[in-house]
Structure formats: C-alpha cells, structure tokens
Amino acid sequence: MKKIALIPARYAATRFPAKLTADLCGKPVIVRTYLSTLESEVFDEVVVVTDHREIESLIQEVGGIVFFSETEHQSGSDRIAEAAKELNGDVFVNVQGDEPFQDAHSLSELVKVFEDSQVQVASLMTTIQDDAQFNDPNAVKVVVDQQWDSLYFSRSPIPYFRNEKIQRNVFRHIGVYAYRKESLLTFTQLSKSYLEEAEMLEQLRLLEAGIKIRMVFTEHETIAIDTPSDLERAIEFFKSGKGA
C-alpha cells in the first residue's frame, strides 16, 4: 500500500495573508510542515501542492517535491485531488499546510486503518478539554458509532446531554483526512450538500453521500496557524523544545 502525504499550500489567506511563508524560528511555516511530515517516516512520498511560485521555491530549496496547481480551487481537498490524479498511490493524506508540528504516531495510526478494506476515508479526533471548547463553534465536534465511524460533525455542542448523570465522552475533530484514491476523486466530484452548506463543513458532503469516515483517536494537540497570535503560540511551542 503506497502512502502519499499531500500538503495543500495556498498562498492567499483571508485572516492571515502569506502565513505559510511567515518565519517560524528560522524556517517558513510551510517548510516546517513539510519537514515534520517527512520526518514522521510514515509516507512513501510527501508532496506540497501549491499555486504560488514563492512556496514552490521554498520547498525546492530543502529538496522537497512540489506539484504546481494550475487550477483555481474552492478547498484544499479539491487542490490535492488535482495532484492525486497524476500520482501513483493507494492512500492519500491531506496534511494541512498551516499545521507545522505533525505527529508521527497519529499519522501512522491514521493510515493503518486502511488495512481494513472497508475503510475508504479516515480522519483524526481528540478529547474536548472543557465546556468552553465544547460550546465554541470553531471547535468542530464529532460523534461516532461502535465501529468508530462518524455519525455526524457539527459546530454545535453534540451530543446534547439530557441525562446529566452520564459520563461525558465528547470529541473534537482534527482536520487531517486520509482517502483511498478513488474516494478522494469521487468526493471532489460531488456537489455541495445541504448540511455542508448549513454548517460550512465539507466532510458532511461525504456523510450525506453515504460515504463513511473512520475516526482515529489521538492525544496529540495540533497548532493551526490561522492568525498572527497563533504564530506567536507556535513560536513559543517550538522554543519550548516540543516542536523541534
């Protein structure tokens, strides 16, 4: 089973323009992401998929592989699908370009579930830490069945605890996805769905189409750089030695 990590790296960003080229303790964010993914030793290939020559140049300077995206895309999934069409692989993992500290154990466990031939798509989740995060619409919640396949994703707090005495097992979705090649290409050919439009969560398109997503639990906390303050937090994390 050939495993390929695809890192979508779009230069433009609404909240933090050019964030992927911002300096993170001596290296640009996208280079940190590329190197931590490569150093996980989980993948047969790691490819950065970008629409910008500066990002292409930065990755090539460290000996990395770049697929230059010629098409305008609405999402990172659409961008990596363009690359996946041209690559020979079985399982493709969408690693977010703005998450510079990838975890080898989490990525390994994610691709391992594809040993089950029934699994077509997989993703990560972790425990929700507190009520503030549970109620935060920016923290996407997920509920699963007994096989750890997702039942639903929502920005709302789910499940609702009518029974206040029951132990709360609540999970936050981490947006790292793994796909079999045909499932990725099928996904990006589907029209946007009603629930996807309502919640603004593209993974709901898969559920509405009847495609299951196998969830993999991790205790690894990612740092996604969406704002300048997130970058400051990532710098402090790196300086602490945890991200080195």
Secondary structure as UniProt FT lines:
FT   STRAND          3..9
FT   TURN            17..18
FT   HELIX           19..21
FT   STRAND          23..24
FT   TURN            25..26
FT   STRAND          27..28
FT   HELIX           29..39
FT   TURN            40..41
FT   STRAND          45..50
FT   HELIX           53..61
FT   TURN            62..63
FT   STRAND          65..68
FT   HELIX           76..84
FT   TURN            85..86
FT   STRAND          91..94
FT   TURN            97..98
FT   HELIX           104..112
FT   HELIX           113..115
FT   TURN            117..118
FT   STRAND          121..127
FT   HELIX           131..135
FT   TURN            137..138
FT   STRAND          141..144
FT   TURN            146..147
FT   STRAND          149..154
FT   TURN            164..165
FT   STRAND          171..180
FT   HELIX           181..189
FT   HELIX           194..199
FT   HELIX           203..208
FT   TURN            209..210
FT   STRAND          213..217
FT   HELIX           228..239
FT   TURN            240..241
//
